[in-house]
């Protein structure tokens, strides 16, 4: 498997390059030169596999130049041994909706499914190549917690997590800041998630700084995150669909990574009809999918903070695909975004997106109403992000062949859930200590030099 950058298809990279760098040296995102494809016969074979076996089969296709089959099996089995369900994910019914619960990992969010694997991959690659690295990651709430849990106490690696100060839930923050490990550093940045993400991208682009700290990243811009998230689309399809039946997935999404994994699954041969980008009032994805105009606006702080994003990084991967791998075109569009604050897709390319994607958004009140209705009707507690995934289906009048991704445990947003249902969602017993453990984080201004100096001091 060879990889390219969305902004330069002339240079190729190995899986190790892609894994350790996170972002391409030219500022683009890594993409496989060719997406592997499963035939109908292949899909029949995959259907009988356990989640872990399926994960090993899919992941190996993207990294066989770095890991052999036994190594991938070992990484996958080690990564998922402490999940609260043996199948890694759980599927339950809410009316006619199949709810795909992705929050049974150590920090109660879908990010754990990829991050635990990534943590174990880091350990193997660093040991094999005698390397030391520093991971720098921006989080809108869940990525940071999952990354900290996966990387804490490991050798030859330090992690620096930037979260927007006072703009994530208490539980999201405490999962990160109560981790007492010498290789973990939490930064509360004065700004929003897009500010955090912009700083991290700028640090990657600063070649002198990047090389001096041997910088790596685990945001959804890291291709490995996408690969590992492909697995649960396949697993869920095999559990809920009839043979060759096309189904629809509603995905609460901010940075477009989780839903893009579904798009790759479709390109790999999985019979998916529509991928529905479910957004909150920060609805840039709805606007661009409906109109072709990509124009970030002011980020609004909402009760679904993991989606409080106006620059959806992974969208660049999609437009690279719909422009048939024309990296010059992508570079021009990204330059327009940087200089003019927007770009516009042509009608032909917009049609290609609309053939695969739909999008709708929910207001704060609509989101709260869904939480309340689902509890009253089903006695099931859901978090605000999952509520948006369910709520947009009603707006779009989808009634059958649908899966909604439940991306976080309701206890991570207990205040919102309690206000709407009068029920406090409980943390699993082994996690309750984060409520009382001492927090440790550094509040810093939205200034790249200040953040860089802090990182340099700690390494």
N, C-alpha and C positions, 0 to 999 in steps of 0.2 A: 504494500500500500504506500503510494507516494502522495504527498500533500503539496498544495499550492497556497499562495496568498490571494485573497479576493482582489488585491490591487496589483499583483504581478504574477502572471501565469508562467513566466519564463524560468523561474527558479523553483526547484523542488526541495521538499523537506522530508525527513524521516519522522516516524511516530515520536521518537524520543525528543526531537527538536520541537515538535508541536506540543508535546506534553509539558516540557520544561519551560518553553518560552511563553506559552499562553497566547500572546499577541504577536503577530508577524513583525519583523523589523521595520517594514515599510508602513506600519500602522493598520494594515489590513487584518482580516481574520483568516485563520487556516481552514482549508476545505479539502476533502479528499479529491484526488485527480479523477477517481471513478467511484461511484457509489455501488457497493455490491448488491446483487439482486437475488431474491429467493423465488424460485418457480413455484407453481401450485403443488408439485410433488414435494418440494422442500418444505413448504408450509405444513403439509400433512405430517411430515416427520417432526417438525418443531412442536406441533400441537401437543404431543404426548410428554414433552419435557417438563421437569420441575422449573421453578423460576430460576434457580441457581444454574441449572444446566442450560437453559435458554440464554441467560446472561453470558455465560462462558462462550457459547456458540457465536453470538452476535459480536461481543467485544473482541474476540480473537480475530475476526475479519478485518479489524481496523488497526491491530497492533502486533501482527505476527512477526514483524521484523525485530521486535524488541522482546516479546515474551513467547514462550512455547505454550502448548495446550495445557500441560500440567501446571505451569506457573499461573496461567489465567484461572484455572480451576481453583487453585490454592488461594489466590487473591480474592476471588468471588466468595468462596465459602468462608474465609476468615472475616470478610467484610460484613456478611449478613448473619453471622452466628448469634449475635445478641439482639436482633430485631424482635419485636414483641409478637410477631406472627411468623410461622415457619415459611410461609409463601412470600415473605418480604412485604407484599401489599395485600390488601383485603378488598373484596368487592361485595357491596351490599345494594339492595334495591330501595329506592325512594320513589314510590309510585312506579312509573314506567322508566325512570332514570336509573341507569347503572352507575353507582357512585364508586369510583376507584380511589380507595383510601391509600395515600402515599406517605402517611405520617407516623409509621410504626417504628421508625429508627430512633436513635438516642437523643435527638433534639426536636423531635415531633414535627418535622417538616419534610417535604419531598426532597429537599436538597441532600438529606442524609444518604439517599439511595446512591447518588453519584459520589458524594464526598468521601464516604467510607472506602469505596474502591480506590479513589484517587489517593487517599492517605497511604494505603498499602502499596500502591504503584510507586509513589514517591520513595518509600522505604527501600523497595527492591532496586529501583533505578539508581538511587544515590549510592547505595552500597556497592552495586555492580560496577559503577563508574567512578567510585571514590570522589564524590562531589559534595559540596555544601551549597545550599541555596536559601534565599529569603523570599517567602511568599508575601505579596502585598495584594490585598483584596478589598474591594468596596462592597458594602452590603446594605440592602434596604430592609434587613431584619433577619432573614433566615439563612442566607448563604454564609454569613460570618460565623454564626453559631455552629453550623454543620462543619465548616472548615476548621474551626478551633477544636471541636471534638475529635475530628479525624487526624489532626496534626499534632495535638498537644503531646508533650513528653517524648516525641520522636527525636532520634539522633540526626545531626547534620542539617537541620531545617528549623527556621524561625518563621513565625507568621505575624504580620501586621494587618490588623483589620480596621478599616475606616467605616464608621457608621454615622449617620446624620444625628447630631445631638438633639435629644428630646423629640425625635420624629419616628421612633419605633416603639413597640410595646415594651412594658417593663419586663415581661417574661423573655421576649426576644433578646433584650439587652443582657439580662442576668445570665442567660445561657452562655454568653461570651465572657462577661466581666467577672463572674465568680470562678472562672477556671484558674486555678492556682498552679501555673506551669511556667517554668523559666523561659520557655521558647515562645510564649504567647504575649502579644502586645496589642491592647485595644486603644483605638483613637476615636474620641467623640469629636467629629468635625462640625464646626459652626457653619451649617448650610444644609442642603438637601441631598438626597441620594445622587442626583445627577452631578452635583459638585464633587461628591466622593469619587464617582466613576470617572469624571473628567480628570481629576488629580491622578488617579491610578494610570489612566491612559497616557497622560502627559509624562509620568515617570517612566513608563515603558518606552515612550518616544525619545526620552533623554538618554541617548546611547551611553554617554559617559557614566551617568548615575546607574543606569540599568546594569551595565557590565561590572561596575565597581562592587555591586552588592549581589551579583549573580541572581537577578530578580526573576521570579516566576509568579504566575497568577492562576487563581482557581474560580474566577467569576465564570458566568456562563459563556463568556468569550472563549474559554478554554474548550477546545473541540472535544476533549475526553468527557466533559460533562454531558455534551449532546449524545455521544455514543451510548453512555450508560443509561440515559433516560429513554432511548429508543426501546429498550427491553420491555418496559411495562406497557407500552402500546401493543406490542405483539402478545404478551402474556394475557392482557385483558381481552384482546380480540378473541383469542382462542377459547376463553372462558364464557364469553357472552354471545358470540356470533355463530350463526349457522354457516356451513361451508360456502365460501365465495360471497357471502352476504356483505354488502358495504355498510359500514357504520360511521357515525359522526362522533367526534370528540369535542367537548366544550372545555377550554383550557383557560383558567384564570392566569393572565400573563402580563408582565410588565416589560421585561427585557427581551422577550420573544424567544428565549432559549428553550423553554419546556415545550412550547407549541411547535417550534422549528424541529425538535426531535421527532414529533409526530409526522411532520412533512418528510423527513428523511425516511421514517418507517414506511410511508406511502411509496416513496421512490424505490424502496427496497422490495416492494411487491405486496405490502399489506393492503388488503381491500378497504381503504378508508375513503369515504365520500367527502365530507366537509370537515375542516378543522376550524373551530369557532374561537376566535380571540375574544375572550371575555375580559372587559376592562372596567376600571372605575372611572371617576370623572377626569382622570389624567388619560384622556382617550385618543392619544396620537395614533394608535394602531387602528382604531375604528375609522378615524378620518382618512388615513392613507389608504386603507383597504377599500373604502367607499369612493374616494375621490382621486387617489393617486398623488395627492399633495402631502408631502412629509414636512411638517412645520412644527417643531417643538414650541410649546407655550410655557407659561409659568407653572411650576410644579405645585399642585395643591396637596395639602396634608389631609389624609383621610383615615377612616377606620380600617382600611385595608392597605397598610403602609408598604407592604412588599411590592405593590403595584404603583407606588407613587413615583413614577418615572416618565420622563418625556423624551428621552433619547434611548430608543430600544436597540441596543447594540447589535443583536443577532439578526436584525432586519437586513443588514448588509449582506449576510450569507444568502438570504432569499433573493435579493435583487441581483446578486451575482449569478444565481441559477437562472432566473427568468430572462436575464440578458445573455444567456448562453455562454457564460464564462468570459465575458468581455471585460477584462480587468481595467482597460483604459477608461471605459465608460463608468465603471464603479469609482475609479479615482476622481473623475470629473464631478460625479454626483456628490461624493464626500467633500470635495473642495468647495462646491456650492453650499453645502450644509454648513461648513466651517465659516465661509466668508459672507454668505447671504442669509444664513439661518434657515434655509429651506431648499428643497428640490422637488421637482415634479416628474412623475413617471409618465411615459407615453401610453397611449390607449391600448396598444397591442400588449405591452407588458402588464398593464393593470388588469387586462382581461385574463392573463395567465394566473395572476394572483387570485382573482375572484373565482376562477375555476376550482381552486383548492381551499380558499379561505372565506369565511364570513366573520363579521365582527359586530358586537353591540356592547353598550356600556350601561352601568347602573349608577344611579345617584346614591348618596348616603342614605336617604330615607328608604329608597327601594331595597337597598342591601339589608337594612335593619328589618324591613318587612319580611323578606325571605327567611331570615334567621328565625323570626317569630313564627311564621307560617309553618315552616318545616318542623319546628318543635311541637306546635299545637297539633299538627296533623299526624306526625310520625313518632313523636317523642325522641327525636334525634337532635343532638346539638351539633351545629356546624359553625365553622369560623367564617369571618366576613369574606375571605377570598373565595372559599368554596360556595358561599351564598351567591356571589357574583356569577360563578360558573353555572349555577342552577338558574338564577334569575334571568340571564340572557336567553336561555332556551325558551322560556315563556314568552319573552318579547319577540323572538324569532319564530314562535309557534312550532317548534320542534316537539314531536310527541313520541316518536319511535326510533329504534336503532340508535340510541344515544348513550354516551358515557360522559360523565362529568368528573374531572380530576379534583379530588379533595386534597388540597395541597398542604394544609396545616391542621394540627390538632386544635380544637376549640379552646383548650386551656391556655394557649399562647395569647389569646385575645379575650381573656375571661371577663374583663369589664364590659365590653360590647355585648358579649353573649349573655351575661347576667342581666344587663339592662333590658334586653329584649325578651328573655325567657323566665326571669326570676329564678334561674338555676345557675349555680356556680359550677362550671366545668372543672373537674379535678385533674390535677397533674398526676401521672403515674407515681406510685408511692416512692420509687427509687429516685425520683427527680425533685421531690419536694424540698430538698435541702437548699436548692438554689434560691429559694425565697428568703432564706435567712443568712446565707453565706455572705462574706464580705466581698464587695465589688472593687475592682481595680481597673481604672481606665484613665487616659490622659485627654483632657479637653484641649483642642488646638484650633487656631483660626484657619479659615479657608485660604491657605497660602502655601504654595508648593515648596518653597524654600524652607519654611518652618517645619513642614512635615518631613521633608527629605533629611533635614538636620537631625530631627528626632530619631528617624530610622538609623542614620549613621551612628548616632550615639549608642544605640542599643546593640549594634552588631560588632 
